[in-house]
Amino acid sequence: MTINEAINHCSQRAKENNVWGDEHKQLAEWLIELKKLRIKEIPYTLTNHNLSYDNDLIGKCKCGFCCVSKYDTYCKSCGQLIEWEE
């Protein structure tokens, strides 16, 4: 079963009016959160970067936040894992 299938399963079961509805709803929310976190752990490669006045790399994350240093491994705005292409 994939994570999407598990989310769909739990979401469908959460709509049922039984003792397990609330548990399935909570599980679906946790799985959605896990999916979002896993996506952020896939590195986003910054290819369009520039040099700053002190020769440091400056690039933008896919969320639009400016990552100001080649030493940043995560976006300070959204938490996305960053790779710097040199």
Secondary structure as GFF3:
##gff-version 3
##sequence-region A 1 86
A	DSSP	alpha_helix	3	14	.	.	.	ID=ss1
A	DSSP	alpha_helix	21	40	.	.	.	ID=ss2
A	DSSP	beta_strand	44	46	.	.	.	ID=ss3
A	DSSP	beta_strand	50	51	.	.	.	ID=ss4
A	DSSP	beta_strand	57	60	.	.	.	ID=ss5
A	DSSP	beta_strand	66	67	.	.	.	ID=ss6
A	DSSP	beta_strand	82	84	.	.	.	ID=ss7
###
